[in-house]
Amino acid sequence: MATSFLRSFQIGLIAGMRAMSAPALLSHKLERTIPTKQPQKPIHYLAQPPVSLTLKVLAGAEIMGDKIPHGPNRTSPPQFIARVASGATCGAFVSEVEGESAPLGAVAGGLGAVVSTLLFFQMRRWLDHDLGLPDAVGAVAEDALAVGLGWQVVNGIQPKMKPTT
């Protein structure tokens, strides 16, 4: 039980770094573990190949867009809300697919997103303003961390749901 909520928190951490990477990675995993021809629950839509592909394209666009100078600040209300919503949604889906409480997973995922949004905002500021490194260096490091850790998190998911036909 606690492991599922820890994974929900961890996927939220990924969403706080890159809002679209968490759902893209989760959808990639679910597409391969709970394939669904006839969606019956919201989580089944995440396991659909067209949804998975769309989320991957959006995640790639977000990663590229993060390198644009003068982009929106991740702590601005729309950006912050998007990251928390992504973390909460992904956290709920992780808990649900592992047979645990989706609302508690949503809380854990949302909390993870809040933590990493604020943490990585400060880290990128520190690298740029205090150390004088170009922001792109911090952005690429954050990308690598989000994808690498996200991959580990989603590969640790133990689905309890059965594929549907």
C-alpha positions as CSV (number, residue, x, y, z in Angstrom):
1,M,0.0,0.0,0.0
2,A,2.6,2.6,1.0
3,T,4.7,1.6,-2.0
4,S,1.9,2.6,-4.3
5,F,1.5,6.0,-2.7
6,L,5.3,6.5,-2.8
7,R,5.2,5.8,-6.5
8,S,2.3,8.3,-6.8
9,F,4.4,10.9,-5.0
10,Q,7.3,10.1,-7.3
11,I,5.3,10.5,-10.5
12,G,4.2,13.8,-9.0
13,L,7.8,14.8,-8.7
14,I,8.3,14.1,-12.4
15,A,5.2,16.2,-13.2
16,G,6.7,19.1,-11.2
17,M,9.8,19.0,-13.4
18,R,8.0,18.4,-16.7
19,A,4.2,18.5,-16.6
20,M,3.7,16.4,-19.7
21,S,6.5,13.9,-19.2
22,A,4.7,12.2,-16.3
23,P,1.5,11.4,-18.2
24,A,3.5,10.5,-21.3
25,L,5.7,8.0,-19.4
26,L,2.7,6.6,-17.6
27,S,0.7,6.2,-20.7
28,H,3.6,4.5,-22.4
29,K,3.8,1.9,-19.5
30,L,0.0,1.4,-19.4
31,E,-0.3,0.9,-23.2
32,R,2.0,-2.1,-22.8
33,T,0.6,-3.5,-19.6
34,I,-3.1,-3.0,-19.7
35,P,-4.0,-2.8,-23.4
36,T,-7.7,-1.9,-23.8
37,K,-9.7,-2.1,-27.0
38,Q,-13.0,-0.9,-25.4
39,P,-12.2,1.7,-22.7
40,Q,-14.4,1.3,-19.6
41,K,-12.7,3.6,-17.2
42,P,-10.8,6.9,-17.6
43,I,-7.5,5.1,-17.0
44,H,-8.2,2.8,-20.0
45,Y,-8.0,5.9,-22.3
46,L,-4.5,6.5,-21.1
47,A,-3.6,3.0,-22.3
48,Q,-4.8,3.8,-25.9
49,P,-1.9,4.0,-28.5
50,P,-3.2,7.3,-30.0
51,V,-3.3,8.9,-26.5
52,S,0.1,7.6,-25.7
53,L,1.6,9.0,-28.9
54,T,-0.1,12.3,-28.4
55,L,1.2,12.6,-24.9
56,K,4.8,11.8,-26.1
57,V,4.6,14.5,-28.7
58,L,3.4,17.0,-26.2
59,A,6.1,16.0,-23.7
60,G,8.7,16.5,-26.5
61,A,7.3,19.9,-27.3
62,E,7.4,20.8,-23.6
63,I,11.0,19.8,-23.4
64,M,12.0,21.8,-26.4
65,G,9.8,24.8,-25.3
66,D,11.7,24.9,-21.9
67,K,14.8,26.0,-23.7
68,I,13.2,29.1,-25.1
69,P,14.5,32.2,-23.3
70,H,11.9,34.3,-21.5
71,G,9.4,31.4,-21.4
72,P,6.7,31.3,-18.7
73,N,7.8,30.9,-15.1
74,R,6.9,27.5,-13.7
75,T,5.6,29.2,-10.5
76,S,3.2,31.4,-12.4
77,P,-0.4,30.3,-11.5
78,P,-1.2,28.6,-14.9
79,Q,2.1,26.7,-15.0
80,F,2.0,25.8,-11.3
81,I,-1.6,24.6,-11.5
82,A,-0.9,22.5,-14.7
83,R,2.0,20.8,-12.9
84,V,0.0,20.0,-9.8
85,A,-2.9,18.8,-11.9
86,S,-0.7,16.6,-13.9
87,G,0.9,15.2,-10.7
88,A,-2.4,14.6,-9.0
89,T,-3.9,12.9,-12.1
90,C,-0.9,10.7,-12.7
91,G,-0.7,9.9,-9.0
92,A,-4.4,8.9,-8.9
93,F,-3.9,6.6,-12.0
94,V,-0.8,5.0,-10.5
95,S,-2.7,4.2,-7.3
96,E,-5.7,3.0,-9.2
97,V,-3.8,0.7,-11.5
98,E,-2.0,-0.8,-8.5
99,G,-5.4,-1.4,-6.8
100,E,-5.1,1.3,-4.2
101,S,-7.1,4.5,-3.4
102,A,-7.1,6.9,-6.3
103,P,-8.0,10.0,-4.2
104,L,-5.0,9.3,-1.9
105,G,-2.8,8.7,-4.9
106,A,-4.0,12.1,-6.3
107,V,-3.0,13.8,-3.0
108,A,0.4,12.1,-3.0
109,G,1.0,13.0,-6.7
110,G,-0.1,16.6,-6.3
111,L,2.1,17.0,-3.3
112,G,5.1,15.6,-5.2
113,A,4.4,18.1,-8.0
114,V,4.3,21.0,-5.6
115,V,7.6,19.9,-4.0
116,S,9.5,19.4,-7.2
117,T,8.1,22.5,-8.9
118,L,9.4,24.7,-6.1
119,L,12.6,22.8,-5.6
120,F,13.6,22.8,-9.3
121,F,12.6,26.5,-9.7
122,Q,15.0,27.3,-6.9
123,M,17.7,25.0,-8.3
124,R,17.5,26.5,-11.8
125,R,17.6,30.0,-10.3
126,W,20.6,29.1,-8.3
127,L,22.5,27.6,-11.3
128,D,21.7,30.5,-13.5
129,H,21.9,33.5,-11.1
130,D,24.3,32.4,-8.5
131,L,26.7,30.1,-10.4
132,G,26.3,31.9,-13.7
133,L,25.6,28.7,-15.8
134,P,23.4,29.2,-18.8
135,D,19.8,28.2,-18.1
136,A,19.9,25.7,-20.9
137,V,22.5,23.7,-18.9
138,G,20.1,23.4,-16.0
139,A,17.2,22.7,-18.3
140,V,19.0,19.8,-20.0
141,A,20.0,18.3,-16.7
142,E,16.4,18.6,-15.5
143,D,15.2,16.9,-18.7
144,A,17.6,14.0,-18.2
145,L,16.6,13.7,-14.5
146,A,12.8,13.8,-15.4
147,V,13.0,11.2,-18.1
148,G,15.5,8.9,-16.3
149,L,13.8,9.0,-12.9
150,G,10.3,8.9,-14.6
151,W,11.3,5.8,-16.5
152,Q,12.4,4.1,-13.3
153,V,9.1,5.1,-11.5
154,V,6.8,3.8,-14.2
155,N,8.8,0.6,-14.7
156,G,8.2,0.0,-11.0
157,I,4.4,0.1,-11.3
158,Q,2.8,-3.3,-10.6
159,P,-0.6,-3.2,-12.3
160,K,-3.3,-5.1,-10.6
161,M,-5.8,-4.3,-13.4
162,K,-6.4,-6.9,-16.1
163,P,-6.3,-6.0,-19.8
164,T,-9.8,-5.6,-21.2
165,T,-11.0,-6.6,-24.6
